[in-house]
Amino acid sequence: MPDGTLASARVTSSAPNSIIAVVNESNPGGNPIKSTTYTCFSEQSATQKVAAPLVKKNLGGSTSGPTVQNVNTSGSFQVSATYVCGNQTYTPSTTPSLLSPSLSPGQAHTFFNPAGIPDNVLCAVTLDAGSGNKIIAVVQETSDFAGSSPANLLDTKNYEGFNLP
């Protein structure tokens, strides 16, 4: 896979309920070395909507980016993102298409630093794939863009989004 690639994967087995998977992510050539993990999702857990209750944009030197994946086996669709920051609701513009891309089966997209979301506020986001479509999501937090403070250099975290019924 080329450097800088955002990729998604689907792991299957002919035996039902026989796979346990964890993703390990690191930058082994980086300085400093950062590592984080997250658990994988079962196909049965995918839903139309995913909630991510902890999203930051330049808050305390950290920024979060929810990554959503189309887990349908056919058909493309757009995913919308609705952010709640404090007592305000924000829906980033769907133009350009990078903010609300059309995702093919298996494809992923990261909503990173969308325009219109305020800085220095703790937010939550709900991702919506539309009726009949199924998604999963993880959120990665980084301080890579916050300068070179030693406290910021090691900050990298992942967590799984919560699929909503």
Helices and strands as residue ranges (DSSP letters): E 22-26, E 35-39, G 43-45, E 49-56, E 63-70, E 77-78, E 80-85, E 88-90, G 97-99, E 102-103, E 108-110, E 122-128, E 135-142, H 150-153, E 156-160, E 162-164
